[in-house]
Amino acid sequence: MESLMRYINRTARLSTLYRNEKLKEYGLTGIHHTYILNICRNPGISQEKLAKMIYVNKSSVTRQLARLELKGYVKRIPSTSDKRELLIYPTEKTNEVYPIVADLLNEWNDGILEDFSLEEKEILLRSMQEIMQKAKIMVDDLPN
């Protein structure tokens, strides 16, 4: 059987290239979409929870949030209960770009799946959800 991961990885890279181009005018890159979406959906989320939510290491999240903060897309505020913990909030600029990012993802999904029937789309989505769940279990089982 051919390598499933090869196709998943290549599709993910192509998706990033697409988002890079589409988000360039906003000063964002293809990887920023997940930060924008999750911060808008979870205002006040901690950096640590965000890292776990998007499956990225904490240092990468810190770097990307610093870039987004410099561009005016997020505010990082120390927690009142733990000054070491930073809570992330969207800015007005983030809220303005949120629907653009959401539409962009819908545009991508519609484009890559346009030749699929509804049934094929549902099967693919369920299969990908199962694959992701198995991958999560494998990562969670790794020693810390």
Backbone as a chain_set.jsonl record, in Angstrom:
{"seq": "MESLMRYINRTARLSTLYRNEKLKEYGLTGIHHTYILNICRNPGISQEKLAKMIYVNKSSVTRQLARLELKGYVKRIPSTSDKRELLIYPTEKTNEVYPIVADLLNEWNDGILEDFSLEEKEILLRSMQEIMQKAKIMVDDLPN", "coords": {"N": [[0.848, -1.188, 0.0], [0.479, 2.226, -0.769], [2.062, 5.06, 0.815], [0.104, 6.582, 3.118], [0.658, 8.754, 4.719], [2.353, 10.294, 3.155], [0.627, 11.503, 1.308], [-1.101, 12.882, 3.018], [0.7, 14.658, 4.289], [1.694, 16.104, 2.07], [-0.657, 17.288, 1.112], [-1.274, 18.876, 3.32], [0.923, 20.638, 3.262], [0.473, 21.904, 0.786], [-1.925, 23.152, 1.391], [-1.042, 24.98, 3.315], [0.604, 26.595, 1.701], [-1.358, 27.719, 0.06], [-2.91, 29.138, 1.954], [-0.897, 30.873, 2.847], [-0.569, 32.576, 0.632], [-3.163, 33.662, 0.357], [-3.524, 34.966, 2.805], [-1.571, 36.819, 2.962], [-1.933, 39.616, 2.484], [-2.93, 40.475, 4.891], [-0.879, 40.387, 6.602], [-0.398, 37.939, 7.667], [0.534, 34.457, 7.981], [0.303, 31.145, 6.539], [0.215, 29.388, 8.709], [-0.904, 30.81, 10.759], [-3.657, 30.748, 10.769], [-4.86, 28.795, 12.422], [-4.294, 29.749, 14.957], [-5.679, 32.21, 14.993], [-8.373, 31.332, 14.657], [-8.739, 29.632, 16.932], [-8.157, 31.296, 19.118], [-10.072, 33.302, 18.869], [-12.352, 31.761, 19.249], [-11.939, 30.898, 21.805], [-11.488, 33.028, 23.849], [-9.119, 34.32, 26.151], [-7.763, 32.013, 26.619], [-5.112, 29.992, 27.871], [-1.595, 30.015, 27.038], [-0.467, 27.505, 27.257], [-2.699, 25.753, 27.183], [-3.607, 26.359, 24.634], [-1.462, 25.431, 23.089], [-1.673, 22.659, 23.545], [-4.182, 22.229, 22.44], [-3.852, 22.731, 19.707], [-1.853, 21.023, 19.032], [0.926, 21.7, 19.048], [4.288, 22.478, 19.984], [5.132, 24.218, 23.051], [7.082, 26.266, 22.833], [7.013, 26.966, 20.133], [4.411, 27.953, 19.949], [4.645, 30.173, 21.644], [6.462, 31.749, 20.154], [4.957, 32.235, 17.775], [2.743, 33.574, 18.823], [3.987, 35.848, 19.811], [4.712, 37.064, 17.413], [2.16, 37.522, 16.327], [1.174, 39.24, 18.26], [2.863, 41.475, 17.966], [1.929, 42.342, 15.521], [-0.523, 43.215, 16.177], [-2.626, 41.433, 16.494], [-3.2, 39.838, 18.721], [-3.569, 39.922, 22.317], [-1.535, 39.409, 25.096], [-2.004, 38.623, 28.34], [-1.095, 38.611, 31.738], [-2.235, 36.052, 33.941], [-4.568, 36.495, 36.591], [-4.601, 34.711, 38.657], [-2.249, 33.28, 38.464], [0.677, 34.603, 37.889], [2.68, 33.766, 36.182], [1.456, 32.566, 34.114], [0.24, 33.223, 30.89], [-2.558, 34.695, 29.428], [-4.45, 34.58, 26.472], [-5.901, 36.882, 24.317], [-8.182, 37.883, 21.745], [-7.889, 40.69, 19.511], [-9.551, 43.649, 18.267], [-8.779, 43.728, 15.648], [-8.224, 41.044, 15.164], [-10.772, 39.942, 15.434], [-11.935, 41.104, 13.218], [-10.612, 39.867, 11.089], [-11.209, 37.23, 11.469], [-13.705, 36.133, 10.235], [-12.834, 36.157, 7.595], [-10.71, 34.368, 7.579], [-12.088, 32.029, 8.332], [-13.824, 31.774, 6.123], [-11.919, 31.375, 4.144], [-10.913, 28.837, 4.78], [-13.202, 27.31, 4.331], [-13.455, 27.766, 1.604], [-11.138, 26.478, 0.659], [-11.66, 23.799, 1.472], [-14.039, 23.318, 0.016], [-13.02, 23.582, -2.568], [-11.067, 21.506, -2.823], [-12.635, 19.305, -2.504], [-14.599, 19.32, -4.411], [-15.307, 17.514, -6.448], [-16.266, 15.335, -5.147], [-18.865, 13.215, -3.967], [-21.598, 13.808, -1.661], [-21.805, 11.658, 0.088], [-19.239, 10.493, -0.198], [-17.68, 12.567, 0.844], [-18.557, 12.566, 3.51], [-17.725, 10.014, 4.339], [-14.95, 10.267, 3.991], [-14.415, 12.33, 5.854], [-15.19, 11.091, 8.292], [-13.35, 8.98, 8.29], [-10.895, 10.377, 8.392], [-11.205, 11.598, 10.885], [-11.122, 9.347, 12.542], [-8.523, 8.438, 11.984], [-7.043, 10.618, 12.965], [-7.731, 10.453, 15.678], [-6.583, 7.997, 16.404], [-3.91, 8.646, 15.929], [-3.567, 10.62, 17.874], [-3.84, 9.104, 20.221], [-1.569, 7.474, 19.976], [0.46, 9.403, 20.216], [-0.129, 10.432, 22.746], [0.524, 8.226, 24.248], [3.256, 8.198, 24.228], [6.366, 8.355, 26.058], [6.89, 10.951, 28.448]], "CA": [[0.0, 0.0, 0.0], [1.221, 3.486, -0.796], [2.114, 5.749, 2.096], [-0.963, 7.548, 3.39], [1.264, 9.961, 5.296], [2.897, 11.115, 2.075], [-0.466, 12.31, 0.758], [-1.568, 13.793, 4.071], [1.711, 15.711, 4.452], [1.73, 16.962, 0.876], [-1.886, 18.081, 1.102], [-1.12, 19.892, 4.369], [1.862, 21.659, 2.773], [-0.221, 22.67, -0.25], [-2.895, 23.996, 2.094], [-0.281, 26.082, 3.915], [0.982, 27.496, 0.603], [-2.587, 28.406, -0.344], [-3.228, 30.121, 3.003], [0.159, 31.897, 2.816], [-0.878, 33.541, -0.429], [-4.445, 34.322, 0.622], [-3.472, 35.77, 4.031], [-0.428, 37.727, 2.865], [-2.348, 41.021, 2.576], [-3.254, 40.779, 6.289], [0.339, 40.223, 7.384], [-0.467, 36.627, 8.304], [1.029, 33.329, 7.196], [-0.59, 29.998, 6.508], [0.072, 28.707, 10.007], [-1.6, 31.666, 11.721], [-5.109, 30.549, 10.757], [-5.304, 28.013, 13.572], [-4.219, 30.63, 16.128], [-6.789, 33.161, 14.885], [-9.633, 30.634, 14.908], [-8.845, 29.12, 18.298], [-8.164, 32.404, 20.082], [-11.394, 33.934, 18.778], [-13.341, 30.828, 19.809], [-11.608, 30.653, 23.221], [-10.779, 34.192, 24.391], [-8.604, 34.117, 27.499], [-7.112, 30.701, 26.715], [-3.694, 30.081, 28.232], [-0.681, 29.553, 25.993], [-0.292, 26.062, 27.419], [-3.896, 25.075, 26.665], [-3.618, 26.553, 23.184], [-0.46, 24.508, 22.535], [-2.256, 21.312, 23.571], [-5.341, 22.206, 21.557], [-3.457, 22.725, 18.293], [-0.794, 20.021, 18.883], [2.184, 22.383, 18.719], [5.035, 22.632, 21.231], [4.934, 25.52, 23.71], [7.998, 27.299, 22.341], [6.493, 27.423, 18.838], [3.232, 28.779, 20.24], [5.154, 31.438, 22.181], [7.01, 32.518, 19.02], [3.889, 32.69, 16.875], [1.935, 34.571, 19.537], [4.774, 37.089, 19.849], [4.559, 37.675, 16.082], [0.786, 38.014, 16.206], [1.034, 40.384, 19.166], [3.535, 42.605, 17.31], [1.088, 42.79, 14.407], [-1.787, 43.702, 16.721], [-3.683, 40.426, 16.397], [-3.527, 39.25, 20.021], [-3.046, 40.516, 23.55], [-1.166, 38.41, 26.099], [-2.192, 39.262, 29.641], [-0.834, 37.672, 32.835], [-3.386, 35.565, 34.694], [-4.659, 37.055, 37.946], [-4.362, 33.645, 39.629], [-0.875, 32.799, 38.325], [1.353, 35.628, 37.076], [3.54, 33.123, 35.184], [0.595, 32.109, 33.02], [-0.266, 34.278, 30.015], [-3.842, 34.42, 28.792], [-4.445, 35.152, 25.129], [-7.175, 37.484, 23.922], [-8.203, 38.48, 20.407], [-8.085, 42.136, 19.432], [-10.556, 43.996, 17.26], [-8.182, 43.331, 14.367], [-8.42, 39.594, 15.056], [-12.196, 39.705, 15.199], [-12.234, 41.518, 11.843], [-10.047, 38.909, 10.129], [-11.754, 35.898, 11.766], [-14.58, 35.588, 9.186], [-12.049, 35.986, 6.365], [-9.975, 33.111, 7.761], [-13.072, 30.942, 8.291], [-14.252, 31.64, 4.724], [-10.787, 30.828, 3.399], [-10.87, 27.392, 5.021], [-14.342, 26.735, 3.607], [-13.1, 27.842, 0.182], [-10.167, 25.405, 0.42], [-12.36, 22.514, 1.574], [-14.936, 23.201, -1.138], [-12.211, 23.408, -3.772], [-10.412, 20.194, -2.932], [-13.635, 18.234, -2.446], [-15.708, 19.637, -5.317], [-15.694, 16.368, -7.275], [-16.705, 14.254, -4.271], [-20.287, 13.209, -3.606], [-21.828, 14.056, -0.237], [-21.47, 10.416, 0.789], [-17.779, 10.37, -0.187], [-17.173, 13.576, 1.788], [-18.85, 12.099, 4.869], [-16.841, 8.869, 4.605], [-13.599, 10.809, 4.141], [-14.345, 13.055, 7.124], [-15.191, 10.102, 9.38], [-12.073, 8.254, 8.244], [-9.838, 11.277, 8.877], [-11.402, 11.749, 12.33], [-10.624, 8.114, 13.157], [-7.062, 8.451, 11.854], [-6.515, 11.607, 13.902], [-7.907, 9.937, 17.038], [-5.54, 6.971, 16.599], [-2.629, 9.359, 16.019], [-3.539, 11.277, 19.185], [-3.584, 8.051, 21.21], [-0.161, 7.08, 19.847], [1.289, 10.482, 20.769], [-0.382, 10.479, 24.189], [1.184, 7.072, 24.865], [4.709, 8.391, 24.249], [6.867, 8.795, 27.366], [7.124, 12.41, 28.512]], "C": [[0.886, 1.242, 0.0], [1.13, 4.173, 0.563], [1.019, 6.812, 2.211], [-0.376, 8.865, 3.887], [1.843, 10.873, 4.221], [1.815, 12.039, 1.518], [-1.017, 13.304, 1.778], [-0.594, 14.955, 4.216], [1.755, 16.655, 3.26], [0.49, 17.847, 0.791], [-1.81, 19.187, 2.15], [-0.175, 21.0, 3.917], [1.227, 22.521, 1.686], [-1.247, 23.619, 0.365], [-2.205, 25.198, 2.733], [0.144, 27.084, 2.846], [-0.212, 28.333, 0.152], [-2.939, 29.501, 0.667], [-2.179, 31.225, 3.055], [-0.194, 32.99, 1.817], [-2.139, 34.343, -0.102], [-4.4, 35.256, 1.835], [-2.365, 36.814, 4.022], [-0.832, 39.189, 3.078], [-2.708, 41.441, 4.004], [-2.031, 40.666, 7.195], [0.378, 38.905, 8.134], [0.138, 35.574, 7.383], [0.04, 32.177, 7.306], [-0.764, 29.287, 7.833], [-0.702, 29.538, 11.025], [-3.101, 31.404, 11.786], [-5.595, 29.814, 12.003], [-5.251, 28.828, 14.868], [-5.41, 31.583, 16.134], [-8.104, 32.476, 15.259], [-9.777, 30.227, 16.369], [-8.854, 30.213, 19.352], [-9.508, 33.122, 20.049], [-12.474, 33.053, 19.401], [-13.15, 30.601, 21.306], [-10.87, 31.845, 23.817], [-10.358, 33.943, 25.844], [-7.957, 32.757, 27.697], [-5.643, 30.904, 27.099], [-2.852, 29.571, 27.07], [-0.53, 28.041, 26.053], [-1.491, 25.292, 26.869], [-3.985, 25.197, 25.15], [-2.647, 25.578, 22.514], [-1.013, 23.087, 22.477], [-3.397, 21.184, 22.566], [-4.948, 22.071, 20.087], [-2.277, 21.784, 18.017], [0.515, 20.627, 18.38], [2.942, 22.566, 20.027], [4.949, 24.074, 21.741], [5.843, 26.611, 23.166], [7.548, 27.831, 20.977], [5.278, 28.326, 19.026], [3.673, 30.144, 20.749], [5.684, 32.326, 21.063], [5.915, 33.075, 18.122], [3.004, 33.74, 17.543], [2.671, 35.902, 19.638], [4.654, 37.817, 18.512], [3.167, 38.27, 15.907], [0.548, 39.232, 17.098], [1.68, 41.631, 18.56], [2.696, 43.188, 16.176], [-0.291, 43.255, 14.871], [-2.938, 42.712, 16.674], [-4.057, 39.774, 17.728], [-2.972, 40.118, 21.14], [-2.729, 39.36, 24.489], [-1.164, 39.112, 27.449], [-1.908, 38.234, 30.735], [-2.128, 37.306, 33.57], [-3.392, 36.202, 36.082], [-4.368, 35.99, 38.998], [-2.936, 33.099, 39.589], [-0.143, 33.725, 37.358], [2.274, 35.034, 36.01], [2.754, 32.7, 33.949], [0.084, 33.308, 32.219], [-1.563, 33.823, 29.368], [-3.91, 35.202, 27.489], [-5.846, 35.639, 24.778], [-7.082, 38.013, 22.498], [-8.354, 39.993, 20.518], [-9.202, 42.4, 18.422], [-10.073, 43.569, 15.87], [-8.375, 41.832, 14.122], [-9.87, 39.278, 14.727], [-12.608, 40.105, 13.784], [-11.751, 40.482, 10.829], [-10.613, 37.492, 10.325], [-12.678, 35.369, 10.662], [-13.854, 35.367, 7.855], [-11.295, 34.659, 6.422], [-10.937, 31.921, 7.674], [-13.551, 30.702, 6.86], [-13.157, 31.009, 3.868], [-10.705, 29.309, 3.565], [-12.022, 26.688, 4.312], [-14.068, 26.695, 2.107], [-12.137, 26.707, -0.189], [-10.865, 24.041, 0.426], [-13.279, 22.291, 0.379], [-14.144, 22.911, -2.409], [-11.613, 22.027, -3.905], [-11.412, 19.039, -2.954], [-14.758, 18.399, -3.47], [-16.171, 18.451, -6.164], [-16.17, 15.168, -6.455], [-18.216, 14.357, -4.047], [-20.403, 13.495, -2.113], [-21.44, 12.825, 0.58], [-19.951, 10.225, 0.886], [-17.15, 11.357, 0.793], [-17.374, 13.118, 3.222], [-17.947, 10.932, 5.259], [-15.412, 9.355, 4.839], [-13.441, 11.514, 5.486], [-14.308, 12.085, 8.302], [-13.863, 9.349, 9.436], [-10.938, 9.11, 8.789], [-9.97, 11.51, 10.386], [-10.869, 10.527, 13.075], [-9.101, 8.059, 13.116], [-6.459, 9.426, 12.858], [-6.618, 11.104, 15.346], [-6.853, 8.875, 17.35], [-4.165, 7.627, 16.747], [-2.484, 10.026, 17.383], [-3.224, 10.258, 20.284], [-2.114, 7.636, 21.168], [0.765, 8.137, 20.442], [1.109, 10.564, 22.278], [0.317, 9.342, 24.928], [2.708, 7.187, 24.893], [5.161, 8.783, 25.655], [7.154, 10.301, 27.335], [8.557, 12.718, 28.554]], "O": [[1.909, 1.295, 0.683], [0.229, 3.894, 1.355], [1.02, 7.807, 1.486], [-0.846, 9.945, 3.529], [1.823, 12.095, 4.368], [2.064, 13.222, 1.285], [-1.358, 14.434, 1.43], [-1.012, 16.112, 4.262], [1.845, 17.871, 3.429], [0.585, 19.023, 0.437], [-2.235, 20.313, 1.893], [-0.442, 22.177, 4.162], [1.423, 23.737, 1.666], [-1.411, 24.751, -0.09], [-2.731, 26.31, 2.693], [0.055, 28.293, 3.061], [-0.074, 29.529, -0.106], [-3.227, 30.638, 0.293], [-2.516, 32.387, 3.281], [-0.122, 34.18, 2.127], [-2.168, 35.562, -0.27], [-5.15, 36.23, 1.892], [-2.235, 37.599, 4.961], [-0.137, 39.922, 3.782], [-2.782, 42.635, 4.295], [-2.134, 40.831, 8.41], [1.101, 38.766, 9.121], [0.242, 35.77, 6.172], [-0.927, 32.233, 8.066], [-1.79, 28.645, 8.059], [-1.115, 29.009, 12.058], [-3.753, 31.795, 12.754], [-6.625, 30.171, 12.574], [-6.064, 28.621, 15.769], [-6.074, 31.746, 17.158], [-8.86, 32.987, 16.086], [-10.824, 30.454, 16.977], [-9.505, 30.061, 20.386], [-10.027, 33.511, 21.095], [-13.41, 33.563, 20.015], [-14.072, 30.169, 21.997], [-9.728, 31.695, 24.252], [-11.132, 33.43, 26.652], [-7.636, 32.384, 28.826], [-5.018, 31.882, 26.689], [-3.322, 28.802, 26.23], [-0.471, 27.375, 25.019], [-1.322, 24.294, 26.168], [-4.387, 24.256, 24.466], [-2.974, 24.973, 21.493], [-0.842, 22.391, 21.476], [-3.552, 20.148, 21.92], [-5.62, 21.386, 19.316], [-1.76, 21.75, 16.901], [1.123, 20.14, 17.427], [2.327, 22.784, 21.071], [4.727, 25.012, 20.976], [5.424, 27.762, 23.049], [7.689, 29.023, 20.702], [5.137, 29.34, 18.342], [3.13, 31.166, 20.327], [5.391, 33.521, 21.027], [5.942, 34.249, 17.754], [2.568, 34.69, 16.892], [2.052, 36.963, 19.558], [4.511, 39.039, 18.478], [3.016, 39.383, 15.403], [-0.192, 40.144, 16.729], [1.112, 42.72, 18.631], [2.752, 44.388, 15.908], [-1.128, 43.643, 14.055], [-4.099, 43.102, 16.8], [-5.144, 39.207, 17.84], [-2.057, 40.92, 20.952], [-3.537, 38.447, 24.663], [-0.42, 40.068, 27.669], [-2.414, 37.113, 30.679], [-2.996, 38.152, 33.785], [-2.335, 36.419, 36.674], [-3.938, 36.314, 40.105], [-2.465, 32.521, 40.569], [-0.328, 33.633, 36.144], [2.616, 35.712, 35.041], [3.322, 32.501, 32.874], [-0.431, 34.274, 32.781], [-1.657, 32.719, 28.831], [-3.476, 36.352, 27.42], [-6.833, 34.917, 24.92], [-6.042, 38.527, 22.085], [-8.884, 40.505, 21.504], [-9.725, 41.473, 17.805], [-10.855, 43.113, 15.035], [-8.655, 41.411, 13.0], [-10.161, 38.456, 13.858], [-13.524, 39.514, 13.213], [-12.414, 40.248, 9.819], [-10.501, 36.654, 9.431], [-12.464, 34.254, 10.186], [-14.227, 34.484, 7.082], [-11.247, 33.92, 5.44], [-10.635, 30.923, 7.019], [-13.672, 29.555, 6.43], [-13.438, 30.208, 2.976], [-10.457, 28.585, 2.6], [-11.847, 25.603, 3.759], [-14.401, 25.725, 1.427], [-12.301, 26.058, -1.222], [-10.688, 23.236, -0.487], [-13.299, 21.206, -0.202], [-14.555, 22.09, -3.229], [-11.647, 21.437, -4.985], [-11.08, 17.93, -3.371], [-15.763, 17.691, -3.403], [-17.337, 18.404, -6.556], [-16.446, 14.105, -7.011], [-18.767, 15.454, -3.952], [-19.412, 13.43, -1.386], [-20.82, 12.943, 1.637], [-19.441, 9.838, 1.937], [-16.195, 11.018, 1.493], [-16.481, 13.259, 4.056], [-17.46, 10.873, 6.388], [-14.744, 8.909, 5.772], [-12.443, 11.314, 6.179], [-13.49, 12.239, 9.208], [-13.323, 9.114, 10.516], [-10.11, 8.627, 9.561], [-8.964, 11.609, 11.087], [-10.236, 10.662, 14.122], [-8.463, 7.678, 14.097], [-5.478, 9.103, 13.527], [-5.702, 11.304, 16.143], [-6.293, 8.862, 18.446], [-3.359, 7.217, 17.582], [-1.408, 10.001, 17.979], [-2.423, 10.536, 21.176], [-1.487, 7.465, 22.213], [1.748, 7.799, 21.101], [2.082, 10.744, 23.011], [0.661, 9.482, 26.102], [3.379, 6.362, 25.514], [4.428, 9.467, 26.371], [7.602, 10.841, 26.324], [8.936, 13.888, 28.609]]}, "num_chains": 1, "name": "protein.A"}
